[in-house]
Amino acid sequence: MTIQRIDITGVVDVEHRVLRDRAAMEDAAAAWRALDARAADPLSYFQSYDWCACWIDSYGGEDCRPEIHTLWQGERLVAVWPLMLTGGRLKRLEPLSTPHCQYSNMLADPALGQEAAQNLLAALAKGSHDLALLESVPVGSALAGLLTQTAPLSGRGNTASMLDLSAFASPEDYASRFSKTQRRNRNRRRNALARHGELSFEVLFPGDAGFAAAIPLFLHHKRQWLRETARRGHAIASPDFDRFLTALPGDRDPLSGACLFLLKAGDRMAAAELGFVHHCHYYAYLGAFDWALRDASPGKTQMDMTVCWLIEQGVKTYDLLGHPTDYKESWSNRTIGLETYALPTNFVGMAYANLWTARVRPRLQKLYRSLPEQIRRLTQFGHSFGLFVMIA
C-alpha cells in the first residue's frame, strides 16, 4: 500500500495524503464514501469511490497510475481529488478515469476551509509531472472554487446540456407541456416502432437478470452507429470497455449508481441507454439503438420513456453531458459551463498547454468535425495506422 504524507505548514489538524495504488484506495473506501454522502455534490459521480475503483481495476497500470490527493482531519476524510499520472516523456496529471469521465471535479466537505483546500494546489506545483491538465471542470463546482486564481484556457470552454426535471410534477405534467406537433410526432414514432413488435420498457440495475447480458449487444449497436456515421469513439474503442461497464455497481434501492434503460420491440433491443444516478442527478452516459430501426427513431422514444421514469422516481436532473448538439439542445432547458485548466510545473508543460492543448488540438478537432462523412471515413482508415490518435 503506497500513501505519501505531505506536511502542511500552518494548517492545524489537517494532513495531506496522496493515495498511489489500489490498496491505498481500498483502505480509504469507507471514509471516501462517507465524504461523498456529506458533500452530496450532484456533479461528482466520476469522483466517487465506486467509479474510481472500478476504473482502476480495469485500466490501471504502469501507463496510468493513481495519484489521489486527499486531506484528512484525524481519521475524517475532508477532501478527495482523484487524479492519475500518464504519459511517457511528457508526464501529465489528469482526472482519474480519463477519457471515460465526463466531469473533472473533487469531493470536499462542506465545512472545509479554503485555506486548507489551497494546499492541494501547492502540493501539485511540487510534483514530478510536467503538467496537470483538467478538462471539463463544471463552473461553480468544488474544483472550480479551488481554481479561482487560475485562468481557464482560452478557446477550450464547453457546455453541458441538462433537462431540469424538478419543473414537472409527474410524467403526465411533463407530457402536457408538449406542443401539438410534438405530441403528434411522439405518437408517430411509437406507432412506427410498434410495427416491429410490441413495445416494452424496463430499467435494469447491476445484479438484475439481463443487465450483464445486455451490455455487449448495447455496445455493438453503439459501435455500428459510429461506423455508419463515420464518427470516432475513442473512449468506447478502448480495450475492456464492455467489462468495465458491466462491473460498475448500482442499486435500485436506494436509487444510485449504474442503470440501463432498455426499450424492446418484441424480443428485439430497439434502443438502450446506460446512465448513472448520483444524489438525484442522472447522467445520460451512453445511448444506442438498432441501426436497422433508425427510421422509427427508437432512441427518441427510449429517452422519452427514461425521462418519465426518472420524474416518477424524484430525480431532479437529466444530464446530457458536454459537447452541445442540436438533439441535446432540443431535450434540455438549462446548461452548465465547463472549463479547461492547465497547471504546468516547467517549460515543457507550459509549451504543451499553450501550443497543443489551447491551439493546435482544438483546430484539428474543429477541422475533423467539419469534414464530409466520406472524408472522415478516410481519416478513420488513417487512424488505424496511428494518425489522428490525439485529436479526440
N, C-alpha and C positions, 0 to 999 in steps of 0.2 A: 504494500500500500504506500503510495507516494503522496505526501502532503508537504507543501512548502509553507513555512510560517514566516510572515514578514512583520517586522516590528513597526508599529505605527506611533511615531513620536508625537506626543502632545494630545493624544486622544485616549481618554481614560476608559478602561474596561472594554476596549474593542481590539480584537485580534484579526488580522488579515491572513487567511489561509488559501493556498492555491491547490486545488484537487487535480492531480495529474494522471490518474488511472481509474479503471473501473472499480477497483476495490475501495478507493477513497470515496467515490461517488456513492457506493452502496453503504458505506459507513455513515454518510450524511443523509441517507434517504429519508428517514423519519423526520429529521429536522427540516429538510428541504420541503417535504410535503406540508409540514405544519406552517412554514413560512408562506407557501403558496396559498394556503387557506386564509391566513391573516391578511395577506396582500390583496386577495380577491381581485386581481387585475384581469379583466376580460381579454386583454391583448397579450397575454403571457403564456399561452399554451405551449409554444415552441421553446419555452424556458422551463417547463415543468419537468420534474424528475422522470416521470413515465416516458415522455417523448425522448428526452436526452439519453436516458439509459438504454432504451430500445434502439436508438440510432447508433450509439457506440457499440452495442452488441453486434450490429450488422455491418458497420463501416469503419469502426476504429482500428487503428494500426499504426505502423511507423510513418505512413504518409499523412496521418490525420490523428493527432494526439490531443486529448482533452486538456484544457487549461482553464479550469473553472475557478474564477475569483470569488471568494466568499468573505463575508465579515461576520464575526461572532462576538456576542456579549456573554462571556462564560460559555455555557453549552447551548445557548439560544442563538440560532442562526438568524441574522437580520438582513442579509443581502446575498443574492446569488447572481453572478453574471457569467453565464455559460459561453465560453469561447473555446477555440481549438487552434492548434498550431499546424499550418500546412505549408507546402511549397518545398522546393529544393534549395537553389542558390538564393532565391528571394523568399525569406521566411515571413509568412503572413499570419496574423491573428485574425480569425473570422468568427462570426457567430457559430456556435456548435450546431451541427447538422446542415450547414450549407452544402449543397444547393437546395436541400429539401425544406428547410424552414422558410417561412414567408415573412415573418416579422423579427427584427432584431430588438431585443428588449432585455430587461433584467428584473428580477424579483427583489422588492425592497419592503421591509417592514414599515408600516405607516408611521411609526414613531422614530424611524431612523433619521438622524440629523444630517444636514447637508455637509457639514464639516467631515463627518466620518465617511460619508459616501465618496467624497472627493479623493480620499486616499486610494481608491481603486484606480483612478486615473494616474495618480502619482506612481503607483507600482508598475503600471503599464509602460510608462515612459522609461523605466529602467530595465525593461525586459530584453531578451536576446533576439527578438524578432526585428524585422526591418520596418514593419508597417502593421497597424491594426486597421482593418477595413470593415466598416459597419454599414451594411446596406439595409434599406427598408426599416429605418427607425421611425416608429409612429410619432407624429407630432403630439406633444402633451404626455407622452409615456414616461415611465420612471427613468429609462435610459436617456431620453431626450432632456430630462431635467438635469441629469449628470453632465450633459454636454453643452450646457447653455453658453459656456465661454469659448466653444469651438464652432467655427462657421461650417455649415454643411457644404459639400462640394457643389459648385455651380453646375447646372445642367443635368444633375443626377437625381432630381426630385421625382417622386412617383405619387400615385394616389390610389387608395383602397376604396372600393365601392361597397356600400352597405345598404341593406333594407332594414329600417327601424320597425321591428315587429311589435314594439310596445304600443304603437299607434292603433293596433287592431284588437278589439275586444274578443273576437272569435274568428274562426275561418270564414264564417258567413259574413261577418263585417268586412273582412279582407276582400272577399269576392264581390261584395256590394259596391266597392269603390271602382270596379272596372267600368269602362265606358261600354256603350252598346256594341261597338266594333270589337273591343277586347273580349267581351263575353261570346260573341259570335265566333271569333277565331279560336277561343278556348274550346268551345263545343265541337267545332270543325276538326280540330286536331285530335281530340279524344275519339270522335267517331271514325276518323280515318285510321287511327291506330287499332281500334277495336275490330276492324275488319280482319286483322291478323290473329285474333284470338281474344277471349275475354280478358279485360284489364284487371290486374291485381297489383296492390302496392303493399310493401312490408318494410319494416325497419329492423335491421339485424345488428346485433352487437357481438363483439368477440365472445366466443363461447356458445352463441346461438347456433343451432343446426343450420348449416348452409352458408354461414359467414365466410369461413376459410375457403370453401369450395367455390364461392362466387368471385373471389379476388382475381384468379387467373383469367377468367373469361372477361371480367370487367376491364382489366388492363389490356387484354387482346383487342377489345373494341376501341380503347383509347389510342393504342398504338396504330391501329388501322386508320383511324381518323387523322392522325399525324401524317401518315404516309399519303393518304388520299389528298390531303390539303397542302402537302409539301411544307409542313411546319416542323420545327425542331423541338424535341422534348428531352433536353439534356438530363434533367433530373429523373425523368421516367425511364430513360435508357440505362441508368446506372445499374450495375450488377446487384442482384439480390433485392431489387425493389419490391418484388412480389412478396418475398419472405418478410421483409421489413414491415410492410403494411399489414400483413396477416398477424404479425407478432404484437402490434400495438394494442394496449389494453383499452377497455371501455366498459361502462357499466350502465345498464338500463335504469337502475335504482340505487344510488342517485344518478341522475342524468349527467354523465360525464364521459369524456374520452372519445374513442373512435366509434363510428357507427356507419352503416351502409344503408342507403335508401334505394330500394330495388323496385322498379316498375317492370311488370311482365305483361306480355300479350300472349295469352295461353301459357305454355310452358317456356316461352322464349324470353330471355332478358332483352327488353326493349331499350332500357336506359337505367343507369345507376349513378349514384353519387356517394363518394366517400368523404366524410367530414368529421369534425371534432367539436364536441361541446365542452366549453370551459367557462365556468362562472356565468351561466346563462347567455353565453355568446357562442354562436355556431359559425365555424369556419367551413365554407364550401370548398374543400381542398382539391377535389378532383372529380370531374364528371365525364361520363362516356355514354355512347349509345350505339346501337346496332346500325352500322353504316347502310345496310340494305333497307332500313326503315326510315331513312333520313327525310323522305318526302312527307312523312307524317309528323315530323318534329317531336320525336319521343322525349328528347331532353327537356323541352319546354314543359311538357305535361308532367314529367317527373319532378322538375323544380317547383312547379305549382303545387303538387301534392306534398312535397317536402316542406314548403313554406307553411302550408295549412297544418301539418303535423306539428311543426315547431311552435306555432302560435298556440295550439292546444296544450302543449307542454309548458308554456310560460317562458319560452326562450325569448330574449329581448332583441337579438340582432342576427340577421342573416348576412354573413360577411363573405363577399365575393372576391376578396383579396385584391392585390395590387395589379397594375398594368391595365388601365381603363380600356374598354372596348365598347362598341355600340350595344352589344347584348347586355353587358354589365350595367351600362347606363340605364337601359330600359327596365332593369329589375331593381334599381337602387333609388333611394331618396335622400341619401347623405353620403359624404365622403370624409376620409381622414388622410391628411398629407403624410407622406413617407419621405424621409431624407437619408442621404448617404454621407457618412463622416469618415475621414481618413486621419489617422493619428500616426504619422511617421516618426521613427526614432533616429533616422540617419538620412543622409543624402540619397541613398539608393531608394529608400521607402518614399521619400518626398518626390523623386522623379517618377516613380511608378504611379503614385497617386495623381500628380498634376498632369502627366502626359497620357499614360494609358487609361487609367480609370476615369478621369474627368474629360478627356478629349477624344482620344483615338477610339476606344471601345464604344462610346455612345454613337459616334458617327458610323462605325461599322454596323452596329445594331440597326440604326435607322435606315442605312442603305439596304441591309438584308431584308428588312420588313417591307421595303418599298418595291422589291423586285417582283416581277411577274411570277406566277406559280411555276412556269416551265423553267425559268432561270433558277429559282430556289431549288428545284429538283437537281439541277446540275451542281449547285453548291453542296447539296447533301451528298452527292456522289464524291465530291472532293473532300467532304468531311471524313469519309471513310478512310482517306489517305492522310489524315492528320490536319486538314485545313479547317478553318473556322471553329476550332476547338474552344477558343476563349471568347467568342462573340456573345454567346448566350449568357 
